[in-house]
Every structure is written in structure tokens, then in C-alpha cells.
Amino acid sequence: MNDNRRAVPKLWQPDWYVLRGLARAIRETLAQMELKGTRVLDYGCGERPYEAWFTAAGAHYQGADLDGSHEVTITARGTLEAGNDSVEVVTSFQVLEHVWDVAGYLSEAHRVLTPSGWLLLSTHGIWLYHPHPGDFRRWTVDGLKREVEAAGFALVSMRPVAGPLAWTTVLRSLGWCHALGRIPLAGGALAAMLATLFGLKAWLEDRVTPASITRDNACVYVGLFRRVP
């Protein structure tokens, strides 16, 4: 998954079904939170695809990343140049699988959050290898819950995105679109058409997959946690 694209992708992107599901799950989770007036730190913000959602809700958004110029610096050691208890919300979208020192990363999120502050994160249950610059982990729902809670957080909600029938279709879409895109002239149009069709097939497959299967075998998980004071 290209994690730094727009929040809501176009239908001709080969992974549009998963990315749209991710956007929907994030919006549903944001609806659980009172964001007006809160300080939000996007820890690994990339191209900041969700910034507008937070500012529209009245939050004060700041980004932090190793690449580019953002409001908060991440040091070479991976720590944040931000004070203790300095923000009410830390977000982490499609970052955790790229972090080698997950415990250190979560410790920094815990440190900068106010007591009972929110940690909103998404990461993969299953996906193709995609280094940025590294790619180290995939989680089961239980593994993700326990690893984050071990860092001093309590789970509030966990939303799965794309069950196994759907994500296997999306993975095939990526493969076919890559192959078709190499064909001169017509390849791009063929890939776009096929991506749309594969995405619609994935949508139908998720409709017939039991929720219990999707919950335990999702492509992406969106988790909302509270910092334990």
C-alpha cells in the first residue's frame, strides 16, 4: 500500500478498496472523539493526508516525520522534540509496520500524551512487502492489542478493514495492474479498468464474509486507545 497518497483514493487505483475502507474506519473512529480544541500530533505524518479532517473538527494539528519539514522534529534516535504531556491526541497511520523499535515508538507516544489522551493508529494485518525505508511487521488483532496495551494504553475500539476474500482480490489487482501498466499505450487504461472491477469484486466479497472472520483476518486494523494515566 502506498501509505502517503490522498485520504480518499480514485477508483482506478489498484488498492482503492482498501484505502477507502481505511478512510471510512478512521472517520468512524474520529466520530467517537471530541476533537475541538485538542492538540493533535501525527507521528509519522508523511504527506499529511488526514490533516484537513482534524482541522475541520477544530483540532490543532501538527505533523512529525523523518522526511521533510514539519512542526515537530523526530531525532535520529527516533524521539520526538515535544514536551511531556503536551498533546491530547497522537495519530499513527500506516507507520507502525515500518518502525523497528515499536516499544520505543509507543513509549514516545505515551510520553507526549496527556493523561487519558488518545492514541489513534492504523497498521497492517496482511499486505505486500513495502519498505519505507524498512518494512518489519504484520499483526494479528490480538497481537496488536497486547503490544500497544503493554506500552501503557487501554483499547477503546478496533475496526478491521477488508476481510480475507477481499484482500486476496486486492493483492491480485495490484499484480495485474502492475503487469498491464507496462503495456505501451493501452496498458494504463486497461489497468485502471481492471482495478475498478477488482475493487467492486472485493466489495461484494466483504459483503458475504462473516464479521467474525474479517475481525480476525483483516488487511488493516484501525485502533483507538487511551493512555493509562
C-alpha positions as CSV (number, residue, x, y, z in Angstrom):
1,M,0.0,0.0,0.0
2,N,1.3,3.5,-0.9
3,D,0.7,5.0,2.5
4,N,1.2,8.6,1.6
5,R,-1.5,9.1,-1.0
6,R,-4.7,11.1,-0.7
7,A,-7.0,10.1,2.1
8,V,-9.8,9.0,-0.4
9,P,-8.3,7.4,-3.5
10,K,-9.7,7.2,-7.0
11,L,-11.5,4.0,-8.2
12,W,-8.7,3.3,-10.8
13,Q,-6.0,2.9,-8.1
14,P,-5.4,-0.9,-7.7
15,D,-5.8,-0.7,-3.9
16,W,-8.6,1.8,-3.8
17,Y,-11.0,-0.6,-2.0
18,V,-8.6,-1.0,1.0
19,L,-7.7,2.7,1.1
20,R,-11.4,3.7,1.1
21,G,-12.1,1.3,3.8
22,L,-9.3,2.7,5.8
23,A,-10.6,6.2,5.3
24,R,-14.1,5.1,6.4
25,A,-12.8,3.4,9.5
26,I,-10.7,6.4,10.5
27,R,-13.8,8.7,10.1
28,E,-15.9,6.4,12.2
29,T,-13.3,6.3,14.9
30,L,-12.9,10.1,14.8
31,A,-16.7,10.3,15.5
32,Q,-16.0,8.7,18.9
33,M,-13.7,11.5,19.9
34,E,-14.2,15.1,20.9
35,L,-11.5,16.9,18.9
36,K,-12.4,20.6,19.1
37,G,-9.6,22.5,20.8
38,T,-7.4,19.4,21.1
39,R,-3.7,19.3,20.2
40,V,-3.1,16.5,17.6
41,L,0.4,15.1,16.8
42,D,0.6,13.0,13.7
43,Y,3.6,10.8,14.4
44,G,5.0,9.8,11.0
45,C,2.7,12.1,9.1
46,G,4.1,11.6,5.6
47,E,2.2,13.8,3.2
48,R,-0.4,14.6,5.9
49,P,-3.4,13.1,4.0
50,Y,-5.7,13.4,7.0
51,E,-4.7,16.8,8.3
52,A,-7.9,18.5,6.9
53,W,-10.1,16.1,8.8
54,F,-8.6,17.3,12.1
55,T,-8.6,21.0,11.3
56,A,-12.2,20.8,10.2
57,A,-13.1,19.3,13.6
58,G,-11.4,22.2,15.3
59,A,-8.2,20.5,16.4
60,H,-4.7,22.0,16.3
61,Y,-2.8,19.6,14.0
62,Q,1.0,19.2,14.0
63,G,3.0,16.7,11.9
64,A,6.2,14.8,12.8
65,D,8.3,12.8,10.3
66,L,11.8,12.0,9.4
67,D,11.3,13.3,5.9
68,G,10.5,16.9,5.0
69,S,9.9,19.9,7.2
70,H,7.1,19.6,9.9
71,E,6.2,21.3,13.1
72,V,7.7,18.6,15.3
73,T,11.1,17.1,14.7
74,I,11.9,13.4,15.0
75,T,15.5,13.0,16.1
76,A,18.0,10.5,14.7
77,R,17.2,8.3,17.8
78,G,13.5,8.3,16.9
79,T,12.4,10.5,19.8
80,L,10.1,13.5,19.4
81,E,11.2,17.0,20.1
82,A,8.0,17.6,22.1
83,G,7.3,18.0,25.8
84,N,5.8,15.5,28.2
85,D,2.0,15.6,28.4
86,S,2.0,18.1,25.5
87,V,-0.8,16.8,23.3
88,E,-4.2,15.3,23.7
89,V,-4.1,13.1,20.6
90,V,-1.3,11.1,18.9
91,T,-2.1,9.6,15.5
92,S,-0.1,7.0,13.6
93,F,-1.5,6.0,10.2
94,Q,0.2,3.1,8.4
95,V,3.5,3.8,10.2
96,L,3.9,1.0,12.9
97,E,4.9,-1.7,10.4
98,H,7.8,0.5,9.3
99,V,9.1,1.0,12.8
100,W,11.9,-1.3,14.1
101,D,11.7,-0.2,17.7
102,V,8.0,-0.4,18.3
103,A,8.3,-0.3,22.1
104,G,10.4,2.9,21.8
105,Y,7.9,4.5,19.4
106,L,4.9,3.7,21.6
107,S,6.8,4.9,24.6
108,E,7.3,8.3,22.9
109,A,3.6,8.5,22.0
110,H,2.8,7.7,25.7
111,R,5.2,10.3,26.9
112,V,3.9,13.2,24.9
113,L,0.2,12.4,25.6
114,T,-1.7,14.0,28.4
115,P,-3.2,11.6,31.0
116,S,-6.1,9.8,29.4
117,G,-5.1,11.1,26.0
118,W,-6.0,9.3,22.7
119,L,-3.7,7.2,20.5
120,L,-5.3,6.5,17.1
121,L,-3.4,4.2,14.9
122,S,-3.7,2.0,11.8
123,T,-1.4,-0.7,10.6
124,H,-1.5,-3.9,8.5
125,G,-2.7,-7.3,9.4
126,I,-1.6,-8.5,5.9
127,W,0.0,-6.8,3.0
128,L,2.8,-7.0,0.5
129,Y,6.3,-6.0,1.5
130,H,6.6,-2.2,1.0
131,P,9.8,-0.7,2.6
132,H,9.6,3.0,3.5
133,P,12.6,2.8,4.2
134,G,12.0,-0.6,6.1
135,D,9.0,-2.9,6.5
136,F,9.2,-5.1,9.5
137,R,5.9,-6.4,10.9
138,R,2.3,-7.6,10.4
139,W,-0.1,-8.1,13.3
140,T,-2.9,-10.3,14.4
141,V,-5.7,-8.3,16.1
142,D,-4.7,-9.9,19.5
143,G,-1.0,-9.2,18.9
144,L,-1.6,-5.5,18.1
145,K,-3.9,-5.1,21.1
146,R,-1.5,-6.7,23.5
147,E,1.6,-4.9,22.2
148,V,0.0,-1.4,22.4
149,E,-1.5,-2.1,25.8
150,A,1.9,-3.3,27.1
151,A,3.1,0.3,26.3
152,G,0.6,1.8,28.8
153,F,-2.6,2.1,26.7
154,A,-6.1,0.7,27.0
155,L,-8.0,-0.4,23.9
156,V,-11.2,1.5,23.2
157,S,-12.2,0.2,19.8
158,M,-10.7,-1.8,16.9
159,R,-12.0,-1.6,13.4
160,P,-11.0,-4.2,10.8
161,V,-10.7,-3.2,7.1
162,A,-11.1,-5.8,4.3
163,G,-11.5,-9.4,5.1
164,P,-9.6,-12.3,3.5
165,L,-11.6,-12.8,0.4
166,A,-11.4,-9.0,-0.3
167,W,-7.8,-8.5,0.4
168,T,-6.7,-11.5,-1.7
169,T,-8.6,-9.9,-4.6
170,V,-6.9,-6.6,-4.0
171,L,-3.5,-8.3,-4.0
172,R,-4.3,-9.8,-7.4
173,S,-5.4,-6.4,-8.6
174,L,-2.0,-5.0,-7.7
175,G,-0.2,-7.7,-9.6
176,W,-2.4,-7.5,-12.7
177,C,-2.3,-3.7,-12.8
178,H,1.5,-3.7,-12.5
179,A,1.7,-6.1,-15.4
180,L,-0.8,-4.3,-17.6
181,G,0.7,-0.9,-16.8
182,R,3.9,-1.9,-18.7
183,I,2.0,-2.4,-21.9
184,P,2.6,0.6,-24.3
185,L,-0.3,3.0,-25.0
186,A,-3.3,1.0,-23.8
187,G,-1.8,-0.5,-20.6
188,G,-2.7,2.3,-18.3
189,A,-6.4,2.4,-19.4
190,L,-6.6,-1.4,-19.1
191,A,-5.1,-1.4,-15.6
192,A,-7.5,1.4,-14.5
193,M,-10.5,-0.6,-15.7
194,L,-9.3,-3.8,-14.1
195,A,-8.6,-2.0,-10.8
196,T,-12.2,-0.7,-10.7
197,L,-13.6,-4.2,-11.4
198,F,-11.3,-5.9,-8.9
199,G,-12.3,-3.3,-6.3
200,L,-16.0,-3.9,-6.9
201,K,-15.4,-7.7,-6.6
202,A,-13.7,-7.1,-3.3
203,W,-16.7,-5.1,-2.1
204,L,-19.0,-7.9,-2.9
205,E,-16.7,-10.4,-1.2
206,D,-16.7,-8.4,2.0
207,R,-20.5,-8.4,2.0
208,V,-20.6,-12.2,2.2
209,T,-17.7,-12.6,4.6
210,P,-18.9,-13.1,8.3
211,A,-17.9,-10.2,10.5
212,S,-16.1,-12.6,12.9
213,I,-13.8,-13.8,10.0
214,T,-13.0,-10.2,9.0
215,R,-12.3,-9.2,12.6
216,D,-9.6,-11.8,13.0
217,N,-8.2,-11.7,9.4
218,A,-8.2,-8.1,8.3
219,C,-5.9,-6.4,5.9
220,V,-5.7,-3.3,8.1
221,Y,-6.7,-2.5,11.7
222,V,-7.7,0.9,13.0
223,G,-7.3,1.0,16.7
224,L,-8.3,3.7,19.2
225,F,-6.5,3.6,22.6
226,R,-6.4,5.7,25.7
227,R,-3.3,6.4,27.6
228,V,-3.4,4.8,31.0
229,P,-2.5,7.6,33.5
